């Protein structure tokens, strides 16, 4: 029983860490993907690329 409790505590800690990582990635994606004031055609490709990278990381 004690080993199972240890295993479950580790699993919960891992899930909490993963949740924090995903929450941080989501915040970055939300900030980066806000609609710009200027025309969408003027959004730098590098910004779109960075949004894409963060989205891919969040989906891992």
N, CA, C and O atoms as a Tripos MOL2 file, in Angstrom:
@<TRIPOS>MOLECULE
protein
  240   239    60     0     0
PROTEIN
NO_CHARGES

@<TRIPOS>ATOM
      1 N           0.8260   -1.2010    0.0000 N.3       1 UNK1
      2 CA          0.0000    0.0000    0.0000 C.3       1 UNK1
      3 C           0.8710    1.2660    0.0000 C.2       1 UNK1
      4 O           0.5580    2.2390   -0.6860 O.2       1 UNK1
      5 N           1.9490    1.2450    0.7620 N.am      2 UNK2
      6 CA          2.8270    2.4070    0.8540 C.3       2 UNK2
      7 C           3.4710    2.7220   -0.4930 C.2       2 UNK2
      8 O           3.5800    3.8900   -0.8650 O.2       2 UNK2
      9 N           3.8940    1.7030   -1.2210 N.am      3 UNK3
     10 CA          4.4940    1.9150   -2.5410 C.3       3 UNK3
     11 C           3.4840    2.5170   -3.5090 C.2       3 UNK3
     12 O           3.8250    3.3760   -4.3230 O.2       3 UNK3
     13 N           2.2550    2.0660   -3.4170 N.am      4 UNK4
     14 CA          1.2110    2.6020   -4.2940 C.3       4 UNK4
     15 C           0.9630    4.0770   -3.9880 C.2       4 UNK4
     16 O           0.7760    4.8800   -4.9020 O.2       4 UNK4
     17 N           0.9600    4.4300   -2.7120 N.am      5 UNK5
     18 CA          0.7680    5.8240   -2.3200 C.3       5 UNK5
     19 C           1.9200    6.6780   -2.8510 C.2       5 UNK5
     20 O           1.6880    7.7710   -3.3670 O.2       5 UNK5
     21 N           3.1530    6.1930   -2.7330 N.am      6 UNK6
     22 CA          4.3130    6.9170   -3.2640 C.3       6 UNK6
     23 C           4.1900    7.1150   -4.7650 C.2       6 UNK6
     24 O           4.4540    8.2000   -5.2840 O.2       6 UNK6
     25 N           3.7860    6.0600   -5.4550 N.am      7 UNK7
     26 CA          3.6360    6.1260   -6.9100 C.3       7 UNK7
     27 C           2.5610    7.1390   -7.2970 C.2       7 UNK7
     28 O           2.7350    7.9180   -8.2330 O.2       7 UNK7
     29 N           1.4500    7.1170   -6.5640 N.am      8 UNK8
     30 CA          0.3630    8.0530   -6.8610 C.3       8 UNK8
     31 C           0.7690    9.4990   -6.5590 C.2       8 UNK8
     32 O           0.3940   10.4150   -7.2910 O.2       8 UNK8
     33 N           1.5300    9.7010   -5.4900 N.am      9 UNK9
     34 CA          1.9990   11.0540   -5.1760 C.3       9 UNK9
     35 C           2.9160   11.5790   -6.2760 C.2       9 UNK9
     36 O           2.8360   12.7470   -6.6570 O.2       9 UNK9
     37 N           3.7760   10.7190   -6.7780 N.am     10 UNK10
     38 CA          4.6600   11.1150   -7.8840 C.3      10 UNK10
     39 C           3.8490   11.4370   -9.1360 C.2      10 UNK10
     40 O           4.1410   12.3970   -9.8490 O.2      10 UNK10
     41 N           2.8320   10.6270   -9.3920 N.am     11 UNK11
     42 CA          1.9860   10.8580  -10.5640 C.3      11 UNK11
     43 C           1.2590   12.1920  -10.4450 C.2      11 UNK11
     44 O           1.1560   12.9350  -11.4210 O.2      11 UNK11
     45 N           0.7580   12.4960   -9.2560 N.am     12 UNK12
     46 CA          0.0660   13.7710   -9.0380 C.3      12 UNK12
     47 C           1.0390   14.9350   -9.2240 C.2      12 UNK12
     48 O           0.6930   15.9390   -9.8450 O.2      12 UNK12
     49 N           2.2460   14.8050   -8.6920 N.am     13 UNK13
     50 CA          3.2510   15.8630   -8.8540 C.3      13 UNK13
     51 C           3.5860   16.0700  -10.3300 C.2      13 UNK13
     52 O           3.7340   17.2060  -10.7800 O.2      13 UNK13
     53 N           3.7050   14.9820  -11.0780 N.am     14 UNK14
     54 CA          3.9710   15.0810  -12.5190 C.3      14 UNK14
     55 C           2.8270   15.7830  -13.2380 C.2      14 UNK14
     56 O           3.0570   16.6170  -14.1140 O.2      14 UNK14
     57 N           1.6000   15.4480  -12.8690 N.am     15 UNK15
     58 CA          0.4340   16.0760  -13.5000 C.3      15 UNK15
     59 C           0.3550   17.5650  -13.1740 C.2      15 UNK15
     60 O          -0.0030   18.3720  -14.0320 O.2      15 UNK15
     61 N           0.6830   17.9240  -11.9550 N.am     16 UNK16
     62 CA          0.6870   19.3390  -11.5760 C.3      16 UNK16
     63 C           1.7350   20.0960  -12.3920 C.2      16 UNK16
     64 O           1.4720   21.1940  -12.8810 O.2      16 UNK16
     65 N           2.9090   19.5120  -12.5350 N.am     17 UNK17
     66 CA          3.9580   20.1400  -13.3400 C.3      17 UNK17
     67 C           3.5510   20.3020  -14.7930 C.2      17 UNK17
     68 O           3.7860   21.3460  -15.4010 O.2      17 UNK17
     69 N           2.9430   19.2700  -15.3440 N.am     18 UNK18
     70 CA          2.4820   19.3260  -16.7360 C.3      18 UNK18
     71 C           1.3970   20.3820  -16.8970 C.2      18 UNK18
     72 O           1.3740   21.1070  -17.8920 O.2      18 UNK18
     73 N           0.5030   20.4700  -15.9250 N.am     19 UNK19
     74 CA         -0.5610   21.4720  -15.9720 C.3      19 UNK19
     75 C           0.0290   22.8800  -15.9480 C.2      19 UNK19
     76 O          -0.4200   23.7530  -16.6910 O.2      19 UNK19
     77 N           1.0280   23.1050  -15.1010 N.am     20 UNK20
     78 CA          1.6700   24.4200  -15.0360 C.3      20 UNK20
     79 C           2.3670   24.7550  -16.3510 C.2      20 UNK20
     80 O           2.3090   25.8960  -16.8100 O.2      20 UNK20
     81 N           3.0190   23.7780  -16.9550 N.am     21 UNK21
     82 CA          3.7010   23.9960  -18.2380 C.3      21 UNK21
     83 C           2.6920   24.3630  -19.3240 C.2      21 UNK21
     84 O           2.9170   25.2920  -20.1000 O.2      21 UNK21
     85 N           1.5840   23.6290  -19.3750 N.am     22 UNK22
     86 CA          0.5670   23.9010  -20.3910 C.3      22 UNK22
     87 C          -0.1150   25.2460  -20.1560 C.2      22 UNK22
     88 O          -0.4310   25.9590  -21.1080 O.2      22 UNK22
     89 N          -0.3410   25.5910  -18.8960 N.am     23 UNK23
     90 CA         -0.9500   26.8810  -18.5800 C.3      23 UNK23
     91 C          -0.0500   28.0270  -19.0340 C.2      23 UNK23
     92 O          -0.5250   29.0150  -19.5940 O.2      23 UNK23
     93 N           1.2500   27.8890  -18.7900 N.am     24 UNK24
     94 CA          2.1980   28.9240  -19.2220 C.3      24 UNK24
     95 C           2.2360   29.0190  -20.7460 C.2      24 UNK24
     96 O           2.2630   30.1190  -21.2980 O.2      24 UNK24
     97 N           2.2390   27.8800  -21.4230 N.am     25 UNK25
     98 CA          2.2510   27.8830  -22.8900 C.3      25 UNK25
     99 C           0.9750   28.5210  -23.4340 C.2      25 UNK25
    100 O           1.0190   29.2650  -24.4140 O.2      25 UNK25
    101 N          -0.1510   28.2320  -22.8030 N.am     26 UNK26
    102 CA         -1.4190   28.8130  -23.2410 C.3      26 UNK26
    103 C          -1.4110   30.3260  -23.0710 C.2      26 UNK26
    104 O          -1.8990   31.0510  -23.9380 O.2      26 UNK26
    105 N          -0.8570   30.8100  -21.9550 N.am     27 UNK27
    106 CA         -0.7670   32.2590  -21.7470 C.3      27 UNK27
    107 C           0.0560   32.9260  -22.8450 C.2      27 UNK27
    108 O          -0.3220   33.9760  -23.3650 O.2      27 UNK27
    109 N           1.1800   32.3070  -23.1910 N.am     28 UNK28
    110 CA          2.0350   32.8630  -24.2510 C.3      28 UNK28
    111 C           1.2790   32.8850  -25.5720 C.2      28 UNK28
    112 O           1.3170   33.8800  -26.2970 O.2      28 UNK28
    113 N           0.5880   31.7860  -25.8870 N.am     29 UNK29
    114 CA         -0.1660   31.7180  -27.1420 C.3      29 UNK29
    115 C          -1.2510   32.7870  -27.1650 C.2      29 UNK29
    116 O          -1.4430   33.4530  -28.1820 O.2      29 UNK29
    117 N          -1.9640   32.9560  -26.0470 N.am     30 UNK30
    118 CA         -3.0230   33.9660  -25.9970 C.3      30 UNK30
    119 C          -2.4590   35.3700  -26.1940 C.2      30 UNK30
    120 O          -3.0380   36.1780  -26.9200 O.2      30 UNK30
    121 N          -1.3390   35.6580  -25.5520 N.am     31 UNK31
    122 CA         -0.7230   36.9830  -25.6810 C.3      31 UNK31
    123 C          -0.2520   37.2200  -27.1120 C.2      31 UNK31
    124 O          -0.4990   38.2790  -27.6900 O.2      31 UNK31
    125 N           0.4240   36.2300  -27.6720 N.am     32 UNK32
    126 CA          0.9960   36.3780  -29.0120 C.3      32 UNK32
    127 C          -0.0730   36.4030  -30.0990 C.2      32 UNK32
    128 O           0.1490   36.9640  -31.1720 O.2      32 UNK32
    129 N          -1.2260   35.8020  -29.8330 N.am     33 UNK33
    130 CA         -2.2230   35.6830  -30.8970 C.3      33 UNK33
    131 C          -3.3360   36.7260  -30.8090 C.2      33 UNK33
    132 O          -4.3310   36.6260  -31.5280 O.2      33 UNK33
    133 N          -3.1820   37.7130  -29.9480 N.am     34 UNK34
    134 CA         -4.1820   38.7740  -29.9010 C.3      34 UNK34
    135 C          -4.1930   39.5040  -31.2350 C.2      34 UNK34
    136 O          -3.1540   39.6930  -31.8680 O.2      34 UNK34
    137 N          -5.3710   39.9050  -31.6440 N.am     35 UNK35
    138 CA         -5.4930   40.5860  -32.9310 C.3      35 UNK35
    139 C          -4.6990   41.8910  -32.9110 C.2      35 UNK35
    140 O          -4.8500   42.7070  -32.0030 O.2      35 UNK35
    141 N          -3.8710   42.0720  -33.9030 N.am     36 UNK36
    142 CA         -3.0770   43.3050  -33.9560 C.3      36 UNK36
    143 C          -3.9440   44.4920  -34.3630 C.2      36 UNK36
    144 O          -5.0000   44.3330  -34.9760 O.2      36 UNK36
    145 N          -3.4810   45.6650  -34.0130 N.am     37 UNK37
    146 CA         -4.1850   46.8900  -34.3930 C.3      37 UNK37
    147 C          -4.0660   47.1450  -35.8950 C.2      37 UNK37
    148 O          -4.9760   47.6840  -36.5250 O.2      37 UNK37
    149 N          -2.9250   46.7470  -36.4510 N.am     38 UNK38
    150 CA         -2.7060   46.9860  -37.8760 C.3      38 UNK38
    151 C          -3.3080   45.8480  -38.7050 C.2      38 UNK38
    152 O          -3.8360   44.8750  -38.1650 O.2      38 UNK38
    153 N          -3.2150   45.9920  -39.9910 N.am     39 UNK39
    154 CA         -3.7080   44.9700  -40.9080 C.3      39 UNK39
    155 C          -2.9950   43.6470  -40.6390 C.2      39 UNK39
    156 O          -1.8020   43.6290  -40.3340 O.2      39 UNK39
    157 N          -3.7220   42.5560  -40.7510 N.am     40 UNK40
    158 CA         -3.1430   41.2310  -40.5200 C.3      40 UNK40
    159 C          -1.9960   40.9700  -41.4870 C.2      40 UNK40
    160 O          -1.0610   40.2410  -41.1540 O.2      40 UNK40
    161 N          -2.0550   41.5500  -42.6640 N.am     41 UNK41
    162 CA         -0.9850   41.3720  -43.6430 C.3      41 UNK41
    163 C           0.3360   41.9680  -43.1560 C.2      41 UNK41
    164 O           1.4010   41.6190  -43.6640 O.2      41 UNK41
    165 N           0.2650   42.8690  -42.1700 N.am     42 UNK42
    166 CA          1.4720   43.5040  -41.6600 C.3      42 UNK42
    167 C           2.0810   42.7690  -40.4620 C.2      42 UNK42
    168 O           3.1320   43.1650  -39.9590 O.2      42 UNK42
    169 N           1.4200   41.6980  -40.0050 N.am     43 UNK43
    170 CA          1.9640   40.9110  -38.8890 C.3      43 UNK43
    171 C           3.2010   40.1770  -39.3930 C.2      43 UNK43
    172 O           3.1360   39.4770  -40.4040 O.2      43 UNK43
    173 N           4.3160   40.3280  -38.7080 N.am     44 UNK44
    174 CA          5.5400   39.6710  -39.1660 C.3      44 UNK44
    175 C           5.3990   38.1460  -39.1800 C.2      44 UNK44
    176 O           4.7740   37.5520  -38.3010 O.2      44 UNK44
    177 N           5.9850   37.5470  -40.1810 N.am     45 UNK45
    178 CA          5.9540   36.0890  -40.2980 C.3      45 UNK45
    179 C           6.6190   35.4550  -39.0830 C.2      45 UNK45
    180 O           6.2240   34.3720  -38.6510 O.2      45 UNK45
    181 N           7.6220   36.1230  -38.5320 N.am     46 UNK46
    182 CA          8.3080   35.5680  -37.3610 C.3      46 UNK46
    183 C           7.3630   35.4560  -36.1640 C.2      46 UNK46
    184 O           7.4690   34.5150  -35.3780 O.2      46 UNK46
    185 N           6.4460   36.4040  -36.0230 N.am     47 UNK47
    186 CA          5.4720   36.3390  -34.9300 C.3      47 UNK47
    187 C           4.5350   35.1560  -35.1290 C.2      47 UNK47
    188 O           4.2230   34.4390  -34.1780 O.2      47 UNK47
    189 N           4.0910   34.9530  -36.3560 N.am     48 UNK48
    190 CA          3.2170   33.8130  -36.6460 C.3      48 UNK48
    191 C           3.9510   32.4980  -36.4220 C.2      48 UNK48
    192 O           3.3720   31.5380  -35.9150 O.2      48 UNK48
    193 N           5.2160   32.4560  -36.7990 N.am     49 UNK49
    194 CA          6.0320   31.2630  -36.6020 C.3      49 UNK49
    195 C           6.1790   30.9640  -35.1110 C.2      49 UNK49
    196 O           6.0970   29.8080  -34.6940 O.2      49 UNK49
    197 N           6.3950   32.0050  -34.3130 N.am     50 UNK50
    198 CA          6.5460   31.8230  -32.8690 C.3      50 UNK50
    199 C           5.2490   31.3140  -32.2420 C.2      50 UNK50
    200 O           5.2870   30.4430  -31.3720 O.2      50 UNK50
    201 N           4.1180   31.8390  -32.6660 N.am     51 UNK51
    202 CA          2.8210   31.3520  -32.1790 C.3      51 UNK51
    203 C           2.6700   29.8780  -32.5100 C.2      51 UNK51
    204 O           2.2330   29.0870  -31.6740 O.2      51 UNK51
    205 N           3.0330   29.5110  -33.7290 N.am     52 UNK52
    206 CA          2.9400   28.1220  -34.1590 C.3      52 UNK52
    207 C           3.8270   27.2200  -33.2990 C.2      52 UNK52
    208 O           3.4050   26.1320  -32.9070 O.2      52 UNK52
    209 N           5.0470   27.6620  -33.0040 N.am     53 UNK53
    210 CA          5.9540   26.8640  -32.1670 C.3      53 UNK53
    211 C           5.3800   26.6430  -30.7710 C.2      53 UNK53
    212 O           5.4360   25.5320  -30.2430 O.2      53 UNK53
    213 N           4.8300   27.6990  -30.1740 N.am     54 UNK54
    214 CA          4.2480   27.5700  -28.8400 C.3      54 UNK54
    215 C           3.0200   26.6590  -28.8620 C.2      54 UNK54
    216 O           2.8050   25.8800  -27.9330 O.2      54 UNK54
    217 N           2.2310   26.7540  -29.9050 N.am     55 UNK55
    218 CA          1.0570   25.8830  -30.0140 C.3      55 UNK55
    219 C           1.4720   24.4240  -30.1390 C.2      55 UNK55
    220 O           0.8770   23.5500  -29.5080 O.2      55 UNK55
    221 N           2.4900   24.1600  -30.9500 N.am     56 UNK56
    222 CA          2.9700   22.7800  -31.0960 C.3      56 UNK56
    223 C           3.5050   22.2470  -29.7780 C.2      56 UNK56
    224 O           3.2640   21.0910  -29.4290 O.2      56 UNK56
    225 N           4.2310   23.0830  -29.0440 N.am     57 UNK57
    226 CA          4.7830   22.6650  -27.7490 C.3      57 UNK57
    227 C           3.6530   22.3600  -26.7650 C.2      57 UNK57
    228 O           3.7300   21.3960  -26.0040 O.2      57 UNK57
    229 N           2.6160   23.1780  -26.7840 N.am     58 UNK58
    230 CA          1.4950   22.9640  -25.8660 C.3      58 UNK58
    231 C           0.7390   21.6830  -26.1780 C.2      58 UNK58
    232 O           0.1460   21.0780  -25.2840 O.2      58 UNK58
    233 N           0.7540   21.2670  -27.4330 N.am     59 UNK59
    234 CA          0.0200   20.0620  -27.8230 C.3      59 UNK59
    235 C           0.8010   18.7820  -27.5890 C.2      59 UNK59
    236 O           0.2500   17.6940  -27.7550 O.2      59 UNK59
    237 N           2.0730   18.8790  -27.2080 N.am     60 UNK60
    238 CA          2.8790   17.6720  -26.9650 C.3      60 UNK60
    239 C           2.3900   16.9230  -25.7570 C.2      60 UNK60
    240 O           2.9500   15.8850  -25.4060 O.2      60 UNK60
@<TRIPOS>BOND
     1     1     2 1
     2     2     3 1
     3     3     4 2
     4     3     5 am
     5     5     6 1
     6     6     7 1
     7     7     8 2
     8     7     9 am
     9     9    10 1
    10    10    11 1
    11    11    12 2
    12    11    13 am
    13    13    14 1
    14    14    15 1
    15    15    16 2
    16    15    17 am
    17    17    18 1
    18    18    19 1
    19    19    20 2
    20    19    21 am
    21    21    22 1
    22    22    23 1
    23    23    24 2
    24    23    25 am
    25    25    26 1
    26    26    27 1
    27    27    28 2
    28    27    29 am
    29    29    30 1
    30    30    31 1
    31    31    32 2
    32    31    33 am
    33    33    34 1
    34    34    35 1
    35    35    36 2
    36    35    37 am
    37    37    38 1
    38    38    39 1
    39    39    40 2
    40    39    41 am
    41    41    42 1
    42    42    43 1
    43    43    44 2
    44    43    45 am
    45    45    46 1
    46    46    47 1
    47    47    48 2
    48    47    49 am
    49    49    50 1
    50    50    51 1
    51    51    52 2
    52    51    53 am
    53    53    54 1
    54    54    55 1
    55    55    56 2
    56    55    57 am
    57    57    58 1
    58    58    59 1
    59    59    60 2
    60    59    61 am
    61    61    62 1
    62    62    63 1
    63    63    64 2
    64    63    65 am
    65    65    66 1
    66    66    67 1
    67    67    68 2
    68    67    69 am
    69    69    70 1
    70    70    71 1
    71    71    72 2
    72    71    73 am
    73    73    74 1
    74    74    75 1
    75    75    76 2
    76    75    77 am
    77    77    78 1
    78    78    79 1
    79    79    80 2
    80    79    81 am
    81    81    82 1
    82    82    83 1
    83    83    84 2
    84    83    85 am
    85    85    86 1
    86    86    87 1
    87    87    88 2
    88    87    89 am
    89    89    90 1
    90    90    91 1
    91    91    92 2
    92    91    93 am
    93    93    94 1
    94    94    95 1
    95    95    96 2
    96    95    97 am
    97    97    98 1
    98    98    99 1
    99    99   100 2
   100    99   101 am
   101   101   102 1
   102   102   103 1
   103   103   104 2
   104   103   105 am
   105   105   106 1
   106   106   107 1
   107   107   108 2
   108   107   109 am
   109   109   110 1
   110   110   111 1
   111   111   112 2
   112   111   113 am
   113   113   114 1
   114   114   115 1
   115   115   116 2
   116   115   117 am
   117   117   118 1
   118   118   119 1
   119   119   120 2
   120   119   121 am
   121   121   122 1
   122   122   123 1
   123   123   124 2
   124   123   125 am
   125   125   126 1
   126   126   127 1
   127   127   128 2
   128   127   129 am
   129   129   130 1
   130   130   131 1
   131   131   132 2
   132   131   133 am
   133   133   134 1
   134   134   135 1
   135   135   136 2
   136   135   137 am
   137   137   138 1
   138   138   139 1
   139   139   140 2
   140   139   141 am
   141   141   142 1
   142   142   143 1
   143   143   144 2
   144   143   145 am
   145   145   146 1
   146   146   147 1
   147   147   148 2
   148   147   149 am
   149   149   150 1
   150   150   151 1
   151   151   152 2
   152   151   153 am
   153   153   154 1
   154   154   155 1
   155   155   156 2
   156   155   157 am
   157   157   158 1
   158   158   159 1
   159   159   160 2
   160   159   161 am
   161   161   162 1
   162   162   163 1
   163   163   164 2
   164   163   165 am
   165   165   166 1
   166   166   167 1
   167   167   168 2
   168   167   169 am
   169   169   170 1
   170   170   171 1
   171   171   172 2
   172   171   173 am
   173   173   174 1
   174   174   175 1
   175   175   176 2
   176   175   177 am
   177   177   178 1
   178   178   179 1
   179   179   180 2
   180   179   181 am
   181   181   182 1
   182   182   183 1
   183   183   184 2
   184   183   185 am
   185   185   186 1
   186   186   187 1
   187   187   188 2
   188   187   189 am
   189   189   190 1
   190   190   191 1
   191   191   192 2
   192   191   193 am
   193   193   194 1
   194   194   195 1
   195   195   196 2
   196   195   197 am
   197   197   198 1
   198   198   199 1
   199   199   200 2
   200   199   201 am
   201   201   202 1
   202   202   203 1
   203   203   204 2
   204   203   205 am
   205   205   206 1
   206   206   207 1
   207   207   208 2
   208   207   209 am
   209   209   210 1
   210   210   211 1
   211   211   212 2
   212   211   213 am
   213   213   214 1
   214   214   215 1
   215   215   216 2
   216   215   217 am
   217   217   218 1
   218   218   219 1
   219   219   220 2
   220   219   221 am
   221   221   222 1
   222   222   223 1
   223   223   224 2
   224   223   225 am
   225   225   226 1
   226   226   227 1
   227   227   228 2
   228   227   229 am
   229   229   230 1
   230   230   231 1
   231   231   232 2
   232   231   233 am
   233   233   234 1
   234   234   235 1
   235   235   236 2
   236   235   237 am
   237   237   238 1
   238   238   239 1
   239   239   240 2
@<TRIPOS>SUBSTRUCTURE
     1 UNK1         2 RESIDUE 1 A UNK
     2 UNK2         6 RESIDUE 1 A UNK
     3 UNK3        10 RESIDUE 1 A UNK
     4 UNK4        14 RESIDUE 1 A UNK
     5 UNK5        18 RESIDUE 1 A UNK
     6 UNK6        22 RESIDUE 1 A UNK
     7 UNK7        26 RESIDUE 1 A UNK
     8 UNK8        30 RESIDUE 1 A UNK
     9 UNK9        34 RESIDUE 1 A UNK
    10 UNK10       38 RESIDUE 1 A UNK
    11 UNK11       42 RESIDUE 1 A UNK
    12 UNK12       46 RESIDUE 1 A UNK
    13 UNK13       50 RESIDUE 1 A UNK
    14 UNK14       54 RESIDUE 1 A UNK
    15 UNK15       58 RESIDUE 1 A UNK
    16 UNK16       62 RESIDUE 1 A UNK
    17 UNK17       66 RESIDUE 1 A UNK
    18 UNK18       70 RESIDUE 1 A UNK
    19 UNK19       74 RESIDUE 1 A UNK
    20 UNK20       78 RESIDUE 1 A UNK
    21 UNK21       82 RESIDUE 1 A UNK
    22 UNK22       86 RESIDUE 1 A UNK
    23 UNK23       90 RESIDUE 1 A UNK
    24 UNK24       94 RESIDUE 1 A UNK
    25 UNK25       98 RESIDUE 1 A UNK
    26 UNK26      102 RESIDUE 1 A UNK
    27 UNK27      106 RESIDUE 1 A UNK
    28 UNK28      110 RESIDUE 1 A UNK
    29 UNK29      114 RESIDUE 1 A UNK
    30 UNK30      118 RESIDUE 1 A UNK
    31 UNK31      122 RESIDUE 1 A UNK
    32 UNK32      126 RESIDUE 1 A UNK
    33 UNK33      130 RESIDUE 1 A UNK
    34 UNK34      134 RESIDUE 1 A UNK
    35 UNK35      138 RESIDUE 1 A UNK
    36 UNK36      142 RESIDUE 1 A UNK
    37 UNK37      146 RESIDUE 1 A UNK
    38 UNK38      150 RESIDUE 1 A UNK
    39 UNK39      154 RESIDUE 1 A UNK
    40 UNK40      158 RESIDUE 1 A UNK
    41 UNK41      162 RESIDUE 1 A UNK
    42 UNK42      166 RESIDUE 1 A UNK
    43 UNK43      170 RESIDUE 1 A UNK
    44 UNK44      174 RESIDUE 1 A UNK
    45 UNK45      178 RESIDUE 1 A UNK
    46 UNK46      182 RESIDUE 1 A UNK
    47 UNK47      186 RESIDUE 1 A UNK
    48 UNK48      190 RESIDUE 1 A UNK
    49 UNK49      194 RESIDUE 1 A UNK
    50 UNK50      198 RESIDUE 1 A UNK
    51 UNK51      202 RESIDUE 1 A UNK
    52 UNK52      206 RESIDUE 1 A UNK
    53 UNK53      210 RESIDUE 1 A UNK
    54 UNK54      214 RESIDUE 1 A UNK
    55 UNK55      218 RESIDUE 1 A UNK
    56 UNK56      222 RESIDUE 1 A UNK
    57 UNK57      226 RESIDUE 1 A UNK
    58 UNK58      230 RESIDUE 1 A UNK
    59 UNK59      234 RESIDUE 1 A UNK
    60 UNK60      238 RESIDUE 1 A UNK
